[in-house]
Amino acid sequence: MDYIIGDVQGCYDTLQKLLKKINFNEDRDRLFFLGDVVNRGNKSLETLRFIYSLRENANVVLGNHDFHLLVCSLTSQKPNFKDTFSDIINAPDKHTLLDYLLTRPVILEHQGAILVHAGIPPQWNISDAFQNAELVQQQLQNNPKQFLSKMYSDEPSYYSDKLNNEEKCRYTINALMRMRFCKKNGELEFNHKMNIDQAPEGFKAWFLHANRKLIDKDIFFGHWSTLKGFNLEHVYPMDHGCIWGEKLSAFSLSDRTLISQESIEGN
């Protein structure tokens, strides 16, 4: 069985309860995590070690919190007061774990479904998304410290073929890992994080634009825990707010069922 799991964010205990609920067997089943496996929760190190231990039976698409961990670990950027991944930064096996994250994709296709942390800009087709993701992944693996030190910026806010590779990578990271609302041309904004009925003027949720090219592909994503009360074919939001006391969920690609576990963090 193949399961897609939403944002864990260091909620290791809830993850283990969810895996018991789905009768996870590492000799038989595979797990696909939609990013943000670390940070905010109290057990980022246990969570990342566990996922790493599964080797070929698990994969992760990078989320903004995983990316933030890499930046804080490999550049001069310091963690902020809300970050809870110091256990990883100080761990004796941190290089093994960070190297694992550096080799993770920023987008993944599996059994015809697309897995990404935040979303895909409406103007991109599948080739656009994967070509730009490959550019990011090459840089992450070839020269991670130099690359990561240049990636923290909200600019450029829109994509153009005239952008240089560094700018293309920055837009791709922001779109695939941070986007919620955008304009129909893919222009991004990051100040609004509430539900789709509170979109800023001129913007819509990335999946609601009429010109969106990937309308016939199942897209599974996390990142947006405040997303409520909508039903759209081929769109599967999987961040169900575990870190905020709500649920952690797994979607079975084999029988198309959703299994959820109430958060037990802090209990």
N, C-alpha and C positions, 0 to 999 in steps of 0.2 A: 504494500500500500504506500502511496505517495501522499504526504500531507504538506500543505502550505500553512505556515504559522505566522501570525501577526507580531507586532512589536513586543518583545519580551522585556527589554530595558532593565536587565539585571534582576528580574523577578523569577529567580531560579526555583523557589519552592512551588510557585504556581505552575511553572513549566513542568516540573516533575509530576504534579498532580494531574495536569492535562495529559501527559504522556501515559500515565496509568489508565486514565479514562479511555484513551483510544487503544489501549493494549499494545503500545509501541514495542516492537521487537527489532533491535538493531541488526539482526541477521536477515530480516525480512523486509523491513519498512525503510523508507527514506523521508527525511525532513528537509523542507525548504523554507528558510527563514527570510522574511521580507525586510530585513534591516533593523537597525536600532536594537540590537541584541544586548547592548550595554548602556549604562548611564541612567541616572535618576533612581533606580532601585539599589538595594544594598548588597547585591551579590553578583556584581558584574564579572568578577574573576571566576567564580564557580560556573556561571553561565557560559562564558567564553571557553573555559577549559572543557566543559562538557561537550559543547558543540565541536570543538577541535578533536576530541577523543573519538567522535563518531566517524571521522575520516570520510570515506566514500559514501557513507549513509546520510550525510548532511551537507547542505550548502547554504550560503548566506549571500544575499545581495546587500551591498553596503548601504547603510542609512546615514543620515546626517550626524547622529551621535557616534556611530562607529568611525566615521570620517573625522569627527572632532577628536576622538581618542587618538587617532593616528597623528593628527596635527600637533596635539599637545605632547605627544610622546617623542616626536621626531623633529620638531622645530622649536623655536624659542617661544612659541605661543604658550601661555600659561592656562591651566584649567580655571574655570570661574567657580564662584562659591556654590553653585548648584550641582556641579559635577561630582559624581560618586564613583569614578573609575581609578582613584589613586591606588586601589588594591592591585590593579593590573600594572600600572606604571612602576610599582615597587616590587612586583613579583619576580622570583628568580627565573621563571620561564617566560618573562615578558617578551623577549625577542622572538621566541617561537610563536607566541600568540599574535604578536604584531605582524610577523612575516605571513602568518596565515591570513590575516585580514587584508594585507597588501595584495594578495593573490585572488581575493574574492571579486566577482563581477559586480558591475553597477546596474546591470540589467541581464535578465536570463530568460530564455525561452525553453519551456518544458511541456511536452505533450500538447503542443499547440497553444499553450497559455503563455502570456508574458508576465514575468515577475519583476517588480521594480519597487523601490521604497516609496516614492512620492507620486509619480505619474509620468506621462509622456506628453510633451507639448502638442497641441492640436494640429500644427502645421507639419509635423514629422510623420512620415510613413515608417514602416518597420526597418527599412534599410537606413534611413536617416538616424534613427535611434541607435541602432547597433554599430554603425560606423563611428558615430561620435563617442559612444561608450567605449569602443575599442581604442580610440585615441587616448581616452582617460586611463584605461587599464594599462596601456603600454607605458605611459608616463609614471604611473604609480609603481610599476615594477622596475623600471629602468633607472630612475633617479628620484626616489621618493622624497628625500629631504628637500631638495631644491624645488621640486614640483609642489609639494604640500605648502611650502612657505609662500607660494604665490597665489593660492587658491581661495583665500578668505576675502571675498568681496561680493557685493550684490551686482556688480557690473561685469560684463554688459547685461542689460536687462532684456535684450532681445537678440535673436540669432540672425546672422547673415553669413553668406559664403565669403564675404570680404574680411571677416574676422581672422586674426592670426590663430595659430594652434593653441596658444595659451588662453586666449579669449574664448575660443570654442570649447575648450575643456572646462573653463570656469562656468560658462553658461550651461553646459551639459550637467555638471555636478549640481548646480543650483536647481535645474529643472528636474532631474531624476531623483534628487534627494531632498529637496526643500519645497517644491512647488505645491501650492494649493489652488490659488486663483491666478488667472492670466488673461490676457486679451487674445482675440482670435488669431493674431499673428505670433503668439507665443511670448509676448512681453510679460515679464514676471513682476510680482510684488510680494513682499514678505511680511507686511505689517498686520494683515488680517488672518486670524486663525480660527474663527468661529464657523458656524454651519453655513451651508450654501445660500441661505436666505439673507445672509449679512455680507454679501459680496460688495467690495468697493465699487464705486461708479466706473463703468466702462469695462469691468472685469467679470468673469464667470469662473466657476470651478472648471478646471482644465478639461474634464470629461463632458461638459455640457455644451461645448461650442459646436454649432451646426456644421462647421467646416472640418471637424475632426476626422483625420484620415483612418485611424485604426478603430473603426466602429464595429468591425466584424471579428475582432480578436478578444478573447477573454483576457482581461488585465487585472491582476491581483496586486494590491498595493497596501501600504500601511500609512504611517505618518500623520493621519488626520483623525485623531481620537474624538473630535467634536462633530464629526460627520454623522448626521442622523436623518432618519425619515425620508429616504429616497430609494427608488427602485429603478435601476437602469440596466438593460440587458448588456451582458459582457463586462460589467464593471463590478469589481469585488473589493470593497474596502475592508481591510482586515485588522486595523488598529482599533480594538474594542476597549481601550482604556484601562488595561490591567494595572498600570502604574498609578492610576488615579482611583483605584479601588473598584474597578468594574470587572472586565473579563479578559481572558486570554483565549484565543480561538484557533482551531485548526480546521482547515478545509481539506477533505479527502478528494483527491482527483479521481480516485478509483470508483467511488460510488456517489460523488457529488453531494456529500453531506457535510454540514457544519457542526463541529463539536466545540462547546465552550466550557471553560472552567472559571468560576468566580474567583476573583483575586483573593489570595490569603496573605498577601504581603502585610507585614506589621501586626498580624494577628497572633 
